[in-house]
Amino acid sequence: MTGVPSPRRCAAGAALLACIAAPALAAGDRAFGEHLASECVACHQLSGRYQGIPPILAWPEETFVVVMNEYKLRRRANPVMQTIAARLSDEEIAALAAYFGSLPAPPAQ
């Protein structure tokens, strides 16, 4: 059937769209992100300590958005992060990106 894209083509298009749209989504509300961050910092410590869970302090906003969308689309394998990301709207992801991106980098370990 012509004119109907294959599932593979749609998936590739969605990935490209997520990468292209990511910088636009990164203009989030930092205060809203701080409000939402309590669940994140239960595991991703604000001290930057790395105990098997990577720190997310000072991540570039675009990187944060892309990574969260990869979890949301189940392209990154981590059931906990997939579940959390699936519940977040684009606005919430952008707000979290703005908040964590504004924090100072963790000290070198």
Buried (B, 14 or more C-beta within 10 A) or exposed (E): EEEEEEEEEEEEEEBEEBBEBBEEBBEBBBEBBBEBBEEBBEBBBBEBEEEEEEBBBEBEBBBBBBBBBBBBBEBBEEEEBBEBBEEBEBBBBBBBBBBBBEBEEBEEE
